Amino acid sequence: MNSTALMMYLTANIVVTAFTAFFFWKVLKTPPREDHDDEHQGPKTFDAT
């Protein structure tokens, strides 16, 4: 493997790993959403026709 191919391989692996780590960290640090009261909005109905 020549040096250009090795650099492309390492760059692609580093970029994919960085994106994966970033979004994993983002999921871990995002606070949970607040629950909304569904009682005041009425029942959810779905028309199947």
C-alpha positions in Angstrom: 0.0 0.0 0.0 1.5 3.3 -1.0 1.5 6.4 1.3 -1.4 8.1 -0.5 -3.7 5.2 0.0 -2.6 4.8 3.6 -3.4 8.5 4.3 -6.8 8.2 2.6 -7.6 5.1 4.6 -6.5 6.7 7.9 -8.4 9.9 7.2 -11.6 8.1 6.3 -11.4 6.0 9.5 -10.7 9.0 11.7 -13.6 11.0 10.2 -16.1 8.2 10.6 -14.9 7.5 14.1 -15.1 11.2 15.1 -18.7 11.5 13.7 -19.7 8.4 15.5 -18.2 9.5 18.8 -19.7 13.0 18.5 -23.2 11.8 17.9 -22.9 9.1 20.7 -21.7 11.9 23.1 -24.6 14.1 22.0 -27.1 11.4 22.7 -25.6 10.8 26.1 -25.6 14.5 27.1 -29.0 15.5 25.7 -31.5 16.0 28.5 -34.7 14.0 28.3 -37.7 15.8 26.9 -40.4 17.0 29.2 -43.7 15.1 29.1 -46.6 17.1 27.9 -50.1 16.7 29.5 -52.1 14.7 27.0 -55.3 15.3 29.1 -55.7 18.9 27.9 -55.2 18.0 24.3 -57.9 15.4 24.1 -57.6 11.8 23.0 -55.6 10.9 20.0 -57.9 9.3 17.4 -56.9 7.8 14.1 -59.3 7.5 11.2 -58.7 4.1 9.5 -61.1 4.7 6.7 
